């Protein structure tokens, strides 16, 4: 590649990404800069690539400040923070890291579903706190032969649906359009789906199109016996409405890996025993994060070798 291409790192990358890039690229860590605008002014003309996280994104405004920019490599399957339309219109390539994290995200979606419905964290506390010595814990819930809705039927949604079905759930789904090769019933109305399911598992992309897709009306449609699991994006759920519904017992419970203002979590959720909380770690296994890191750098290497990207994003 001759001289090392100069990259702008918008967010702190996992060690494996940083270590691999360090030998091949000259990295300018914007996230470390005390004066970000001053740093941009100094390096803007030299930057040909950007590395960022899925939830960090890369805005059109930033791209406009980088006149030599030709590549944005995203660590994550989600790229809702990247203005792909602007990138495409300006011949800027975008890549992400799909497929390598599908199984683990789907596994956590099912894990949260079981942890919530079978009340696994609550049962753990029941034993630790000595309550079992005083009597049996109340029965919990099943997904076997029960209707469970999956929102979004992309790679992760399909993998989640297949796992839920294998566990005995009666799966239906919602998305922007039906898909002919999906064996599960499609419902074009998410509120209708919610009203007819025991619970919803959210696996859809983030971004403006799905912002507050699960709004107050959908949450209320789930009803006092309904539950919600979210491994998608915090923006998909109207979080204030969800918190109100949980506090008012208008919904039975929730399993949440993502939140509207991460890493801040609504304080009201911390005291509820019918909510299972995770720190946005659906893909956070060592093997999966290593595979994601390798794919981030592989796409960069391919781009600078004038070869097709392995996992390009198109608008």
C-alpha angles and dihedrals in degrees: 000000000000111000113022112267113241117240132190112221107205097184134021108277125214113270093255092057093045094047094049095045093047092070095048108030141039105242126208107192105210091179090064096049117110089204107033096181092052090051091049091051090054099047106022097103093051099048113104098160139038127204118198145152122260093249093041096056130174118261129215088242091060093044090054089058091056106066095179096047114132106153139042116188114194124203101215140041092256117077100169091128092057117088094226093172091057091045093051093047089054098044093252113147120223128197134180137183109255128157096026090076100036097097096046094047090049090048092053091046089057091040091055090046091054094040089053101041096039089040093228097167091046091049091050090055090045090061097039094050094050098246092128089065088062098047148314120303114247116264119267135207139283136213092200109118089353127122113255123178125214117202110209124022103209122119094300095040092052093047090049093047092050091051093048091049091050088055090054103264121144098233128204127165149205130211140142092277139003120265119216097214097052111101096203125090114266123221116194092199115068094195090053090049091050092050091055100042133077087224147345128236111202116215102149128121121267126233136094095306093062099031108136090353084148096054133163092283093053092046091050089048089061088063132199093308095046129101138198132212120189125193093146116077131312089236091066091071127061090234099194090053091049092051091048091049092050093048092046092046091238086131125037101223150321140222110205131186095163136045140192096248106025132223086022112083122193105265091224090067093058093069098046119101093197092065125080112203130200130180097239093280105138092128095029103119118120094241095047096046089049090052091048091049092050091050092051090056094039090058090050091049092049092049094050089046088056091244129132115276116253095224109018123181118220129189 
